[in-house]
Amino acid sequence: MTTPAASGHPADLALAALGDALQDWAAPVTSLSVDEAILLDQIGEQPLGMVTGASVVAVSGLVRLSAGFTENRELTDLSAALEASRTHAVERLADQARSLGADGVVGVSLDGGDMSRDGNLVHLVATGTAVRSRDHGPGWDGCFTAALSGHEIHLLSRAGYLPLGIVSGVCAYHVGRRAFSDWASSVTVNQEMTVYTEALYAARELAMTRLQDQALALQADGVVGVTVAERSGVWGAHVIEFSCIGTAVRLAADQHRPLHPRLVIDLAGD
């Protein structure tokens, strides 16, 4: 659209300037709520738009047979494929944010699973809102990713912390089949399936250790907002997938700043 030539009248000149500005301005589309947008603005974060990263990894059809039938152990190739899909998707999310001139991505959500009926295509889609800090000067090329809401980022900033990036751990664990005699003896009684319990503990420890290792690599002071998920039957009747994800943070201030809660009183009388 071309702005029509303005006359010398001040009002016409003002309208012409506004029209030129609108041509160069694009309203950012974000997944932020009104509260989140306002709170991010208060700490100097400007939303630029939604960004996405995706990855699809093919898994060998023989990966689930590597553990045999009676062995309790991790399916390392499947774990590696699941972790690769997460890593690639988040990296591409950050790359797209950098192309917008962003310093970070907030409110990142991860949606993953299997795209095929035979369970050999692992996919993950990461979506979030790219933001740019008004405090960072020219030459800043960092880009954090955070699976935290705008409200949580606001609180972190007030407390003196900076988000560093998303960290995660995943483990695919094979649960061995019991001998027929053991199965037959348990048909008529209620008892704990210790083989499954032990597999859950082992898968959890492996996944959490990998999350902690990623946080240490970023020199983080801690990981917040950690969520865990366990899925069974996706990769076979005797395969457990345990995953965890969180946001690594570092104390940027001299010390932790205490946050004082505010009392809110509803005067509407509802």
C-alpha positions in Angstrom: 0.0 0.0 0.0 1.3 3.4 -0.9 0.6 6.4 1.3 -1.0 9.2 -0.7 0.9 12.4 -1.0 0.1 14.6 2.0 -0.7 18.3 1.8 1.0 20.8 4.0 -1.7 20.6 6.7 -0.4 19.2 10.0 -3.2 16.7 10.3 -2.5 15.3 6.8 1.2 15.1 7.6 0.5 13.2 10.8 -1.8 10.7 9.0 0.8 10.2 6.3 3.5 9.5 8.9 1.2 7.0 10.6 0.5 5.2 7.3 4.2 4.9 6.6 4.8 3.5 10.1 2.0 0.9 9.7 3.6 -0.4 6.4 6.8 -1.3 8.3 5.1 -2.7 11.4 3.7 -6.3 11.8 1.6 -7.2 14.8 3.3 -10.2 16.5 1.1 -13.3 16.9 1.9 -15.0 20.2 0.6 -17.8 22.5 0.8 -15.4 25.4 -2.2 -14.5 27.6 -2.9 -10.8 28.3 -1.4 -11.2 31.8 1.7 -12.8 30.4 2.2 -10.1 27.8 1.9 -7.4 30.4 4.2 -9.1 32.9 6.9 -9.7 30.2 6.7 -6.1 29.2 7.4 -5.0 32.8 10.8 -6.9 32.7 11.7 -5.5 29.3 10.8 -8.5 27.1 9.1 -7.7 23.8 7.2 -10.5 22.0 8.1 -10.9 18.4 5.9 -13.9 17.3 5.4 -17.6 17.5 8.2 -19.9 16.4 8.2 -23.7 15.8 10.8 -26.4 15.5 10.1 -30.0 14.4 12.0 -33.3 14.0 11.1 -36.8 12.7 13.5 -39.6 13.4 13.2 -43.1 11.9 13.7 -46.0 14.4 15.0 -49.4 13.2 12.3 -52.0 13.4 14.8 -54.3 15.1 15.4 -52.0 18.0 12.8 -53.6 20.3 14.2 -57.0 19.7 17.7 -56.1 20.9 16.8 -56.9 24.5 15.5 -60.4 23.8 12.4 -61.6 25.8 13.5 -62.0 29.4 16.0 -59.2 29.9 15.4 -56.0 31.8 17.5 -53.3 30.2 17.4 -50.0 28.4 16.8 -49.9 24.6 19.6 -47.5 24.0 18.9 -47.0 20.3 15.3 -46.1 21.0 16.3 -43.7 23.8 18.8 -42.0 21.5 16.2 -41.6 18.8 13.7 -40.1 21.3 16.4 -37.7 22.6 17.5 -36.7 19.1 14.0 -35.7 18.1 13.8 -33.4 21.2 17.2 -31.9 20.7 16.7 -31.2 17.0 13.2 -29.7 17.5 14.4 -27.3 20.2 17.5 -26.3 18.3 15.4 -25.4 15.2 13.0 -23.5 17.4 15.9 -21.4 18.7 17.3 -20.9 15.2 13.9 -19.6 14.0 13.8 -17.2 17.0 17.3 -15.9 16.2 16.2 -15.2 12.6 13.6 -12.8 14.1 16.3 -11.1 16.2 15.0 -12.7 19.4 17.0 -13.3 22.6 14.8 -16.2 23.8 11.7 -18.3 23.5 9.1 -18.5 26.3 6.1 -20.7 26.9 7.7 -23.6 24.9 5.4 -26.7 24.6 6.5 -30.1 23.3 4.2 -32.4 21.4 5.6 -35.7 20.5 4.8 -39.3 19.8 4.8 -41.9 17.0 3.6 -41.0 13.5 3.3 -44.5 12.1 1.3 -47.6 12.9 4.3 -49.8 13.2 6.1 -47.5 15.7 9.2 -46.6 13.7 8.8 -42.8 13.2 9.4 -40.6 16.3 8.4 -37.0 16.0 8.5 -34.0 18.2 7.1 -30.4 17.6 8.3 -27.5 19.8 6.3 -24.3 19.8 6.8 -21.1 21.7 6.9 -17.3 21.6 10.1 -15.5 20.6 10.9 -12.5 22.7 13.6 -9.7 22.6 15.0 -8.0 25.6 15.3 -4.3 25.6 18.2 -4.6 28.0 20.5 -6.4 25.6 22.6 -4.2 23.4 23.9 -4.8 19.8 25.9 -7.9 19.3 24.0 -10.1 21.7 23.6 -13.5 20.0 22.3 -15.6 22.9 18.9 -17.3 22.7 17.4 -19.1 25.6 14.5 -21.5 25.5 12.2 -21.9 28.4 9.3 -24.3 29.1 7.9 -21.6 31.4 5.0 -19.2 31.2 5.4 -15.5 30.9 4.3 -15.2 34.6 7.0 -17.6 35.7 9.7 -15.8 33.6 8.6 -12.5 35.3 9.0 -14.0 38.8 12.4 -15.5 37.9 13.6 -12.1 36.7 12.4 -10.3 39.8 14.2 -12.9 42.0 17.4 -12.4 40.1 17.5 -15.5 37.9 18.0 -16.0 34.1 16.6 -18.9 32.1 19.4 -20.7 30.2 17.6 -23.4 28.2 15.3 -26.4 28.1 16.9 -29.6 29.4 15.4 -33.0 29.2 16.1 -36.7 29.7 14.4 -39.7 28.2 14.7 -43.5 28.6 13.1 -46.4 26.8 13.3 -49.5 29.0 12.4 -53.1 28.1 10.6 -55.1 30.8 11.5 -58.8 30.6 8.8 -61.4 30.3 8.4 -63.8 33.2 8.7 -67.6 32.9 5.4 -69.4 32.4 5.6 -71.0 35.8 5.9 -67.6 37.5 3.0 -66.2 35.5 0.8 -69.2 36.3 1.5 -69.0 40.0 0.4 -65.3 40.1 -2.9 -65.7 38.3 -5.0 -66.4 41.4 -3.4 -63.9 43.8 -2.8 -60.2 44.1 0.9 -59.3 44.3 3.3 -56.6 43.2 4.8 -56.9 39.8 8.3 -56.3 41.0 9.8 -56.6 37.5 7.8 -53.6 36.4 8.5 -51.6 39.5 12.2 -52.1 39.1 12.0 -51.1 35.4 10.2 -47.9 36.3 12.8 -47.0 38.9 15.6 -47.7 36.5 14.1 -45.7 33.6 13.4 -42.8 35.9 17.0 -42.7 37.3 18.5 -42.8 33.8 16.2 -40.0 32.5 16.7 -37.7 35.5 20.4 -38.2 35.4 20.5 -37.1 31.7 18.4 -34.0 32.5 20.9 -33.1 35.3 23.9 -33.7 33.0 22.4 -31.2 30.5 21.9 -28.7 33.2 25.4 -29.0 34.5 26.7 -28.6 30.9 24.9 -25.2 30.9 26.5 -24.3 34.3 23.0 -23.9 35.7 22.2 -23.4 39.4 19.1 -25.5 39.1 16.2 -26.8 37.0 12.7 -25.5 37.5 9.3 -26.5 36.2 10.2 -30.1 35.7 7.5 -32.3 34.4 7.7 -36.1 34.0 5.7 -38.5 31.9 5.5 -42.3 31.6 4.1 -44.1 28.6 3.6 -47.8 28.2 2.6 -49.8 25.2 3.6 -47.2 22.6 6.8 -49.1 21.5 5.5 -52.5 22.4 3.7 -54.3 25.2 6.9 -54.6 27.4 8.5 -51.2 26.7 8.3 -48.3 29.1 9.1 -44.7 28.0 10.0 -42.3 30.8 10.7 -38.7 30.0 11.4 -35.5 32.0 11.8 -31.9 30.9 12.5 -28.6 32.7 14.2 -25.2 32.3 17.8 -24.7 33.5 18.3 -21.4 35.4 21.2 -19.4 36.8 21.4 -16.7 39.4 22.4 -13.5 37.6 22.1 -11.2 40.5 24.6 -11.0 43.4 22.2 -13.0 45.5 18.6 -14.3 45.5 16.1 -11.5 45.8 13.2 -12.4 48.1 9.7 -11.8 46.6 7.1 -10.3 49.0 3.6 -11.5 48.3 0.8 -8.9 48.0 -2.6 -9.1 49.6 -5.4 -8.8 47.1 -8.9 -8.1 48.4 -12.0 -8.5 46.2 -14.2 -5.5 46.8 -16.8 -6.5 44.2 -18.7 -8.6 46.7 -19.4 -11.5 44.4 
